[in-house]
Amino acid sequence: SEPDTFKLTSDVDIKFLDADTLRTVGKINQFSLQHPHIRIRLRGMEARTKTFKSRRDTTEIATAHSDVKLKGFSIRLDSIILAGRNVRSIVSLRPAKSNKRIPHFESKLYADTLFTRFFGTRSMTRILTNDMAFERVTDTTWTSNGCILFAENITRTPMFALPITASNTKIYQHGTTFDIKNMTLRTGESSLSVNGEMHNLYYSLVAKKPFNAQFNIKADTINVNQLLASVISEKDARQSNTMSDELIVDNKVEAHQLQVDSARIDSLANQLVYISKRIRFSLKTEANILLWSKLQLRNIKGNAEIINRTLHVTNFSFDQGSGKVISPFSYRPSRKRRNAQIDWFMRWERADIADLVKSCGIDTLMPMLQPFRGLVDCYMATQLTVDSTLTPDLSTARLAAHLGAQQATILDGDTFARLSKLLMFKNKKRNVIDTLSCNVLIDSGHVVVPPFTMSIDRYRACIGGEQDLDMNMKYHVSILKSPLPFKAGVDIFGTPDKIDFDVTKAKLKKYATPEVQAENDQKSLDIRLDILRHSYKLSGLPLPDQLKPKE
């Protein structure tokens, strides 16, 4: 081990101005203390102190004032480092106004640069101003208030590859409340402005009291892919902990140096997130662009609230393609962290059918929709359970969806090719569907498509059927209008890899009425509303008036 060393060059002047007042002026040109577990270095220190004792009341707290300036300092304690340049600290002690026997502290801290390292996390702050006041309430309890202002803070943590920069920040503190004003956060290609409040942060960590926070975030760009790619495993984090502290100053890790590994992003995104019952959190978000996987969402808006161990998102909307998506949802993990309950609602107007089928996974449940093209209005609600990897358990899923489209087209595909040949379509490559209005219901792994009518080529038909999760399909098409001299039906059965047809009699003619179609639409709507109501029940939030059942 290194030998203990101690060096000090100083000049100190101590004067008693009178019997009750003491003033000291000191200068330390250089101070150095080196020990195997602690190192302290001071350079260019000037200190002025003044104390005053009241003659009238000897029980009154004495008044003291100190003003300390430092050109530079560094303190190292094992894995903890605190260093700074051009630092000034002003501390005052006086009696409290409410009780002369209670001490009241005021402190002001100014610094050009402060550098901290707490184990693996490194942080550098430029142009810092800290103005705080402390007052004793009881022998063991103090109250405080004040503000912290800084021009820029750069933080590097072993668990995240990109530096996190906060600038032009004002933090006001009163008691257990922290009020954040106009904080600009940047990391990689993501940039956002943060305003908000935090309550009981310290006591939630040390005394397990509830943590409460409200934030308002506005962002230009949020690159979720890059953020997930920046997450570092614990093993890699321990290796990166040996990196030089100067990296934080030079900000050397650039965003373009990160390789986006799609498989790794999926593995990080698909992990169950546990929510503590002690957290109460609300968030209002607006973002111009959000990049997630292969999606580029625009004009994102939404409100999120964490309450009763449930994440509840309302008024969540974004632009996708030529349509607008409104998609509130709720998420509640189990207490044993093995699975989670998700209630999800989506309204996607003017959605491209191909994008809808692919992004919502309908292609696996309804493969017959794959050849459809055009714009559709989709209203969907689902209630399901996911495991620890966010894989849905479709055997317990509940879903209701309504699709409505005009002038959609159906392209050539294996199923369509065989059906068009069987029914002698004029256009066997591409046909326009005048109107499409259908519902899809899923309950405990059973998929049901209630009968709906559709016009295509020279035919008007009523279509309905069902299938299971093994893709065993049983659908029927009843011909209502055709150039054929008779009204027949077609049974469609099998799996997507092997589909068979049988010409039978029309079985669904009685369902091809506006009254039956309206009943099917209402049933789908009732299920969607019931799922929405359940999401509010999970979180304990009050039910909006428009969702309350009609008496």
Summary of the structure (lengths in Angstrom):
residues: 551
radius of gyration: 33.9
end to end distance: 81.4
largest distance: 122.0
contacts: 1687
relative contact order: 0.06
helix: 17%
strand: 58%
